[in-house]
Amino acid sequence: MPAEFDLYGVYVPRLLVLMLVTLFAVIILRRLLAWIGAYTLVWHRGLFDLALYVLLLDAVSSVSRWYFT
């Protein structure tokens, strides 16, 4: 698995790429959760969003580790 990606001669860390992919996934998921009204069941929306981001980052990292090996 590459530790960094080469984008036209610029080396970008793998974690940065994974974090950007996760950010876009979290934005879509947050809008979906707000649309269906799931945030009415959440005590602290900021903490919930942070936990959601961390869990999805772990999932994306695990999938990319499995895919690139």
N, C-alpha and C positions, 0 to 999 in steps of 0.2 A: 504494500500500500504506500503510495507516495506521501511523503511528509509535507510537500508543498506542490502547488500546481504552477506550471509555467504559462503565463498569459502574455504572449508576444514579448518575451524576454524579461518580464517582471515576475518574480517568484512570490506567490501569494500563499500564506500558510493554510494548511488544510482546515484548521479549526475556524479560521475566518470564513472560508467558503461554507462550511457546515452551519456556522452561526447565521449567515445571510439566508441560507435555504430555510433554516428553522424560523427565522423572523418572518419570512413571507408566509410560511405555513401557519404561524401563530396569528398573524393579522387576519387571514381568512377564517381561521377557527374562532377567533374572538368575535368577528362579525356574525358568524353563524350562531354562536352561543347567545349573543345579544338579540338576534332576530327571533330565536325560539323562546327567549325569556329565561334562560338558565341562570342568569346572574342574579335573579331574585332569591335564589337559594344559597348564594354565596355570601359569607360574612364580610370578607375584605377583598374587594375586587383586585386590588394591586398585588396582594400576596398570592391570590389565586392565579393571576396572569403570570407572575414570576415562576410559580411552581409548574404551570403548564409549559412555559418556555423551557425550563430545565428538563422536564420529562421528555419533551419532544426533541430537545437537543441530544439527549442520551439515545433516544430511539433512532434518530437520523444518523448519529455516530455509529451505532451498532449495525444498522443496515449498510452503511457505507463501508464499514470494516468487513462485513460479510461479502459485499458485492465486489470489492477491489482485491480480495485475496484469492 
